[in-house]
Amino acid sequence: MTGEIRRSVCALDCPDTCSLLINVDNGRGSRLRGDPAHPVTRGFLCGKVAQYLEREYSPDRLLYPMKRAGRKGEGRFERIGWDEALDTIVSRLAAVSSEHGPESILPYSYAGTMGLLNGSGMDRRFFHRLGASRLDRTICSSAGGVALNETLGFRYGTEPEQFAHSKLIIAWGANIMGTNVHLWPFITEARRKGARLYVIDPVATRVAKLADRHYAIYPGSDQALALAMAHVILSDGLQDQAYLDAHAAGLDAFRQRAAEYPPERAAALTGIAADDIVALAREYATTRPAAIRLNYGVQRSERGGAAVRAVTALPALTGSWKEAGGGLQLSTSQAFQFNGAGLEMPELQLRSPIGRTARLVNMSELGKALTELNNPPVKAMVVYASNPVGIAPNQNLVLRGMAREDLFTVVLEQFQTDTADWADIVLPVTTFLEHTDLYRAYGHYYVQLARPALPAPGECKSTVEIFRLLAARMGFDEPCFRDTDDDMIRTTLASGHPFLEGVTLERLDREGSVRLNVSPEGQPFLPFATGAFGTPSGRCELPSADYAPPVESRLGEESLVSRFPLEMISSKNDDSMNSTFGHRASVDRQTSVLQMHSSDAAPRGIADGDPVRVFNERGSLLLKAEVNGGVRQGVVRAPAVRWARSAQDRRSVNALTSDRLTDIGGGPVFYSCLVQVEKCGD
């Protein structure tokens, strides 16, 4: 139909989960934009997704099943039919399962799509019934998620709309313009009314440059700063004692820990002057309402979980949860109280050959899983909605595992990524514009439904359909494997939780987006205004953990610091979405640089634009120096994540990051990484 406007939802890994409108002319998308009727999307898109039709119709799009025709990693394939592809996969998985046990099969996926059906639906049912190893999906947010649950009991947070009412906003490790742009209009509205915006970040992000004040904190020292702020608030008697008495637990131990972090000590740990810490703490405690937008970069260090807990304690300390425009947002995801068990059906493991819950493999330790895991070893891997060669830490160890000739690897993809180069079978999958899916958000409270807006090109199939076909070929006869997409959505919505009361498939089909019942219509959601914390005590559990600098930091292990004296941050590139847009030439240019301070570049003979080698004991990579004011002395930044296949040395920044894990949650420590830099070439 000519000139039709259809609805969709952005499925990429972003808190905004935008509502989309797409113009369709003769079956082809001609314009993509944000839905002006959505209360958070408000009619605009980020620069990444505004260009998504370029990706949709890219000549590099994978359109047909393929099998490897060259050496592993060479990236040479030949086209095959779906029957051959599926039969090969089923026969190889069956053989691996028979010889080594089904737990020798490892699924590997994450947030390449945030759609529930294609990201955690039929795939989970398939692998549960198969008896495959379970994947502990820790790569992004696990430390912060555990920290929220331990402190608040729920992963709830301040609504984005409420930031418009704040008088002070602290963006703590939050590059809002790059990774949460739909919060920015609410912040702008607040600033027009006189609110102040402060940024705490090791990097001079676009938001930091627009803020009233930028605190250039040392990487991995956020817990020390939060404890010092608590020290000032409690010493000055600025806490909301009535709120603490009624709704907090562990205050005495927290007070004792905070007393050990006077501003002078925290200044040495964080690089922020003691007077500035005092002023920030006092202003935060006395400005009402004050909101903290905390983001996941903070928890990507060794003490990341403790850091999130310490920061999350601050709004309880001041009673900020009581006020619209106060509180804190890290994630809103747990408010979407879906019937996850009904969607994923973990009980199918009991019908598998192992007849029990399968072992759990941490995705952040993929290199170790592929090279060290035994009883049984990993003999087959099925990758979808992820690009582990690009995004997993300790890339060289991951590549060593992927190169094993006895590892059968299947990759479901839209483009020939770094991971697809190592596959035995590649299957072409649909984009989010081409299939049905159900969406929650982790930055607002609207559940959304998308139907196919565009026809799938070539022979692309949805992830849901691929696992349906595999289940049928494996002989899995349970009725759940014949569920339609709508069946799965109805099951997922049928949780009985009051937040979802009245949210039906039919209503979503009519409206596209529906606000959860988190508060009465027209009233702000104040999740902890009167307590109601989800912890066992029903109170905010104030933390008491001590701070220790990361092993890989300027105050870390001396033998490492002496050899690798620079702290490297590999935070997200503004125009990337992890590795999703790495095929774009503009993104490749942006992720091929190393930002340096002139005080670190000059002694090494490095000038702006020089080729440099960045290295540590795990590996090295070649980048181009960008000597500017983006980082402070002693810190370098490599924007993530470049496609290694585009690089001269076929390596990306994760050749340098370690597979050490966070203090809680088993997450990766991407931002606790020491390196050395040298000029190379002419």
N, C-alpha and C positions, 0 to 999 in steps of 0.2 A: 504494500500500500504506500502511495506517495504522501509524504508530509506527515506521517504519523509520529506522535510523541509517546515514547514508552518509558516506564519506570525501571530503575535498577538500583543496586546498592554496591558501593565500593567494597570489595572483599579483601583489600590489602591490610597489612598489619599496622594499623594506626588507630589511636583512640577515637578518632572522629567518626568512623564508619558512616560515610556520607551517603545521603539519599541523592540519587542521580536521575536526570532526565536525559533521554537520548532521542534525537531526531532520526527517523528511519525513512529513507527514500528508496523505494524499489528493493527493499530487503537489505540495504546497506546503511550503516550508521554514518551520518554526516555531521553531527554536532553533539558534543557531550558537555553537560553543565550540571551544576548543583541545583537541587530542588529548592526554590525560594520559599516553599511552604514548610520545609523542615525547620524546626526551631533551632537546630545547631548548624546544619549545613548552610542555611540562609542564602542560597543562590549562587555560591561560588565554590570553586574547587582549588586544591593545591596545584602548583605548577607541574607536579608529576602526573597526576591523574587527568588534568585538563588535556594532556597530550595522549591519552590512553588509546585513542583510535589509531594512532600511529603504530602502537604495539599490536593492536587487534588485526591490522591489515599489513603487518610487516612482511616483506618477502622472505624473511628468515624464519618465519613461523613454521614449526613442525606440523606436518599435515598427515603423515602416514606412519604406520608401525615400521620399525627398522631393526635389523640385527647387525651385530658387529662384523666388520669385514677386514679389520686391521688389528694391530696390537692394542692392548688395553691402554687407554689414555690417548691414543692417536686420533680418535674422533672420526674414524672412517666407518661408514655404515652403508647398508644396501636395503632398499625397500622390500618389505614383505607384506603379506596380507594379515588381517586380524586373526584368522583361524590359525595360521602358522605361529603367530606371536603368542596367542593364548595357549595353544597346545604345548609350545615349547616351555612356557612359564610353568604350567601345571605339571608337566612331566619332570622338570628339573626340581621344582619344590617338593614334589612327591618323593623323588629319589633322595634328595637331601634329608627330608624328614625320616624316611625309612632307614637310612644309613646312620645318621647322626642324632636323630630325634628332632621333633618340630621346633624346639627352642634354639636350634642352630639357624633358624630363619629370623631375621631382624627387620621389622618395618622401621623406616626412618622418615618422619614427616614433622612439619611444624606449621607455621602460619603463612605459607605461600597463598593460602586462602583462609579467611576467617569464617567462611561459611560452615555451618555446623554439619550439613549433610556431606559435603565434599571434603571436609577437613577432619571430621571425627564421627562419621556415621557408618556407612556400609563397610568401609575399610576396617574399622575396629571390630565389627561383627566377624568379618572374614578372618582376621588374624587371631581373634579369640577362639573361633571354631577350629582353626588350624592348629592351635597350641603353640604358636610362635612366641618368641620372647616379647615381653611388653617393653615399650620405650618410655623412659622417664623423660618427659619433655621439659627440660630445664634451661634451654639455650638462651632464653630471653629474660624471664621475669620471676623465676622460682624463688630466689632469695627474698625479693620484695614481697611476693605473695605470702610466703610463710611468715615474714615479719609482720605484715598487716594482720594476719589471722592470729598470731600470738599476742599482739598488742590490742587490737580492736575486736577480734573475733569474727569480723566480716571484712571482705574486700569491697567496702562501700566508700564513697567520698563525696565531696562537695560537687553539686551540679555545676556544669560549665556556665549555665545562665546566671548563677548566683555571683560569679566573679564581677559582674557589672555593678554589684552593690558594695564591693570591698573598698576599704580606704587604704589598705596596704596589701600588696601582692608580692610574695616572694617566690620567684621561679628558681627552684632549687634543683640544679642538674636538669633543667627543662628547657630545651631549645624550641620554644613554642612556635616560632616562625617556620622552623624546618620540620617538626615532627608532630605538631598539634595545632595547626594554623587556625582551626575554627574556634579555638579559645580566644584568639587574638582580638576579634571585634568586641567581646565582652570586656576584655582588659582595657581596650581603647575607650570604651564607654565609661568605665570606671575612672580612667585617667582624665577624661574630659570633665569629670565632676570633682577632680582634685586628688584622686588616689595616686599613691606612689608605687613604682615598680622597681624592685631590687632583684638582681640576678646573682646567684651563687653558682659558679661554674669555672672549671679550670681553663675553659676556652672562651675567647671573646666572640661569642656567637652573634648572629644578627640581633637576637633579642637583647643580649648584653649591651650591644652598641646603642640600642634604642632605650635602654633602661635609665632610670634616675641614678642608679648606682650599680656597679659591677664589682663583686667580691671574687677575685681570681684565686680561688682556693687550690691548695695542692691536691693532686689526685689521691683519692682514697682516705681523706682526712675528715670527711663529713661528720662522722660520729663525734669526733673531738669538738668540732664547732657546735654541734647541737648540745653536747654536754656543757660547754662553756656558756651558751645562751641560757640553759637551765640554771646554771650556777648563778648568773646575774639575776635572773628573774626571782629565784628563791632567796638569794641574799638580800635583794631589795624589797622583798615582801610584795612582789607584783603578781603573784599567783592568785588564781581564783580558788581560795581555800574551801569555800562552800561546795563548789563543783567537785573538787578533789575528794573531799570528805564523803560526798554522796556517791561518787561514780568511779573512783580510781582505787587501785590496789598497788601495794609496793612502794608507796611514797617515801617511807623512811630509807629504804635501800637506795632508791633513785636519788634522793637528796644527798645521801652519803657519797654516792658515786659522783654526782655533779660537783660536790665540794672539792673533789680532787682535781677539777679542771678549771682553775681560775683563768681569766682571760689571758694572763701573761704566759701560762703554760700552753694554752690552746694556740696562741699566736705563733709559737715556735713550731707547733705541729701542723698548722693550717696555712701559714703564710699570710694570715690576715691580722692586721695590727690589733693589739689589745683594746685600744680606745674604740676602734671600729666595732669590735665584738660587743663591747658594753653598749654602745649607741644602738646597734642593731637589735640587741635583746630588749633594751628598754622601749624602743619604738614599737617593736612587735607586740610587747606585752601591754602597751598603753594605747595602741591604735585599735579602735573597734569599728567595724569588724576587720579582721586581718585573715587572709587566706594564703595557704602554701600550696603551690603546684609543684609537687615532687615528681620526678620522673625516674625511669629505670636505670639511667646511667649511674646513679648513686650506688645501686646495689651490684654493680659489675666490678667489685673489688673484693679483696679477701674478707674485709669486715663489712661487706655490703648489707647483710641482714641486720647486724647490730646498728649500722648507720640508719637504715630505714626505721628501725624501732625507736632510736633516739629522736629522730626528726618527728616521727608520728606522736611522740609523747608531748610535744610542744603545745598543740592546740588543746590537749586535755589540761595541761598546766595552767593555761590562761583562760580556760572555759570557752574557747573560741567556737566550739561545736554548737553552742547555744544560738548562734546568730546567723541569719541569712547573709551570705558573703564572707563567712568565716570558715573555720575548719581546714581541711586538707584534702587534696585529691592525688592519689597515685593510680587507683583503679576503681572502677564501678562494676566490675565484671560479675561479682557474686550476687548482685541484685537480680540477675537473670536466672531465676531459680527453675531452670528447665529440668525435664526428666532425662538427665544424662544417662542414667543406667538403662532406661528404656531405649534410648537411641543407640548406645554402644553395646549393650547386652554382654557384660563381662561373664555372666553365668554360662555362656557358650563354652568357656574354657573347660567346664566340667564334662562336656560332651566331646572334647578333643582327645587325641591319643594320650595326652599326659594326665587328663582327668583331674586337674588341679589348677590353681593360679600359677601362671608362668613366671619365670624369673624376670627381674626388672633390670634393664640396661640403661645407664645414664647417657643421654645423647651428647652431653658435653665431654664425654670421654670416648668418643667414637674411635679415635686412633688406638687407644688401648683395647677397646672392644674388638677391633679387627686384627690386632697383632698379638694380644696377650690373653684374651678371654678363652677359657677352656671349660670342659665338662658341661655342655659341648662348646667347641669353637663356633664362631659365626661362619657359616658356609654359604649363606644366601642373604641378600639384602634387597628390599623393595623400597625405593625412594619415591616419594611424592610430596608435593607442596613444600619442597625444601631443596636446598643446593648445598649439601654438607661439605663438599670439597671447597666451596667458597666461604661458608659461614662458620664452620666448626673450628675450634681452637686447635693449635698444634698441627697445622696443615701438613707438614712434612710427614708426620706419623700417620695421619689420615691417608695420605697418598700412598704410603708404604702398604697400608692395608688394602686400599682399593686396587693396587697393582697385583694382588695375589691371583694367580691363575685358577686356584681352586675356589674362588669366591664368585658365585653367580649373582649378577647384579641387574636388576630391572629398574628403570627410571621412567616415571610418568612426567612429561614436561611439555611446555609450550615452545621452548627455545633450546638450542644446543648449548647448554650451560657447561661449566667446568665439570660438574658431576656426570652429566650425560655423556661426556667424552669417555668415561670409564665404564659405561654400561655394556652389557651383553645384549639386552633388548631395550629399546626405547619405544614408549607408547605416547602418541600425541593426545593431549587433553584440552578440554575447552577452557576458555576464559570465563570470568564471572558474568560477562554479558551474554553468555550462551547457554546457561543452565539455571535450573531452579535451586534456590537455597534460602536458608533461614539465618538471620544474623542477630547477634547480640553486639554490645559495644563494651569497651573498657574505659570510655571517656564521657559517656552520657547514659541516659536511661530509656532509650527507645529501641524496641524490638522491631525488626524489619524483615520483609519478605521480598525476594526478587524472582521474577519469572524470566525465561529466556527473552532477551530483547533483540538478539541477532541470531541468524542461523550459524551453526558450527561449520567451519570451513573444512574442506578435504574429508578425511575420515576421523576427525577428532571426536572423542567421546568423553563424557564427564567421568570423574573419578568414581562416582557412585555406580555408574553403569559398568565401568571396567571391573569393579569388584563384584558386582552381581554376576557378570559373565564368568569370572574366575571361580566364584562359588559354585555355579552350576556345573562347570567342567570338573571341579573337584568332587562332585557328587554330594555336596552339602544339601540335604533335602529339608532343612528346617524352613517353615513358612516365612520367617523374617527375611530370608534372602530373596524373596519374591515381592517384598514390600515396594510399593511405588514411592516416589519422592513425597507425595502428599501423605501417604500412610506414615512415613517417617516424621514428617512435620507435626502431624496430629499427635503422635506418640510423644514427641519432644515437648509439645506445649502442655500435655496432660500431666502436670506435676501436682496439681491441687494446691499450689502455693498461692496465697492471696495476692502477691505481686503480679501474678499472671491471670487472675480471675477475669474472664471476659475477653481475653486475648485468644482469638480463634483463627484458624486458617482462613475462614470466610471473611472475617473482619480485616485481616492482613491483606487479603486479595483486594478488598475494597479500598482500604486506606493506605496500604504500603508501609506505613510506619505508625506504631502505637506506643504511647508512653506507658511504662510499667506503673502499676498501682502503688508506687512508693510513698505517695502523699496525696491528700485530697486535691481535686482539680483546682488549679490556680494557686496552690500553696507550695512553698519551697519544701524540698526534702531535707530535713535536718536529722540525719540518722542517729546521732548520739546526743541530741539536745537534752534529753532526760535520761541519759545512760543508755540502757538497752544494748549494751555491748554483747557480742556473741561469744565471749570467752566463757570458760567453765564457771568463773566467779560472777559473771554478769557485769564485770567492771573493766575499765581500761587498765590493762596490766602494764604498769610502768617498768621499763627495763632497768637492769642493774649491771649489764656486762661492761667490762673494762675495754678500753681502746688499746690496740697495738698497731703500729704502722705495718702496712703490707710488707711481706718479705721482699717483693720487688717494688721498692719505693726509695726515695732519697734518704729515708731514715731506716731502711730495711737492712738486709743482710750485707755486711760490709764487703765481703769478697765479691758479691755481685755488683754492688755500687761502684767499686773501684774499677771494674772492667766495663760496666755498662751504666754510665752515670746519668743517662737521660730517661725521664719517665715518659712513656708513650701512651697517648690517648688515641683510640681508634673509634671515635664517636661517629654517629651517623652523618653521612653527607646529605645536605639539604635536598638535593634533587634525586636522591636514591631512595629505595625502600629495601634496606638490606642489599641483596644482590639482584632484585627483580628487574631494575632498569639498567643493568650493566651492559646490555647490548647497545645502548645509545652512546654515540661518540662523545657527546657533551659530558655525560656521566663518567666515561672512562678518563677524560681529561681531568675532571674534578677529583677523581679518586687515585690519580697517579702522582700526587704531590705529597711532600712532607713539610708541614708548617714548622718553622723554627724561629726562635728569638735571635736577634742579631748578636747578642752576647754569647750565644752558643755557636752560631755560624762562623763568626769572624775568627776565633782561635783555630777553627778547623779549615780555614781557607775557603769557606763556602760562601758564595754569593747567590743572590736571588736568581733562580733559573738553572743553577748548576745541577748536573746529575749527581745523585748521592747513593751510597750503599748504606742501608740500615740493617743492623744485625745484632744478634745475641747468640746464646749457645744453642738455640733451637733452629735457627736458620737465618736467612738474609733475603732482602729484596731490594730492587732498584726503583728509585723514585726521583722526582725532580724537586729541588729545594724551593720553598716559598718562604722567603725571609720577610716577615711582617709582624704586626702587633697582635697576631691571633692567639699566641700563647706566651706565658711568662718564661723567664729564664729557667732552664732545667727541665722544661716540658717540651715535647714535640707532639705533633698530631698528624696522623695519617687518616684522612676521611675514609670511611668504610661504606661498601665493600666492593673493591675492584674485581672484575673477572680476571682470574689469573691467565686464562687463555689469551687475553689481550696484551699481556705484559711480556717484555723482552725475555725475562727470566722465568715466565710462567709461574709466578708466585704472587700472592696478595698479602695483605697485612697479617693474616692469620698464620702465616709462616713463622711469625714472631710471638704470637700470644700463647700462653701456657694452658694446659688442661688441669691446672690446679683448681680446686673448687672453693666456693664461698663458705663462710662460717655456718650458715644454715641454708637449707633448700637445695644444696648440691648444684648450684649454678656456676657458670664460667666466670673467671676473673679477667675478662678482656682488658680492663683498664688498670690492672696492676701488672705492668710490663716494663721492664728495664731494657734499654737498647743503647748501642753506640752508633754514631753516624760518621761517615767519612766521605770526602769528595772522591768521585771516580770519573774516569774519562777525561776528555779535554774540554 
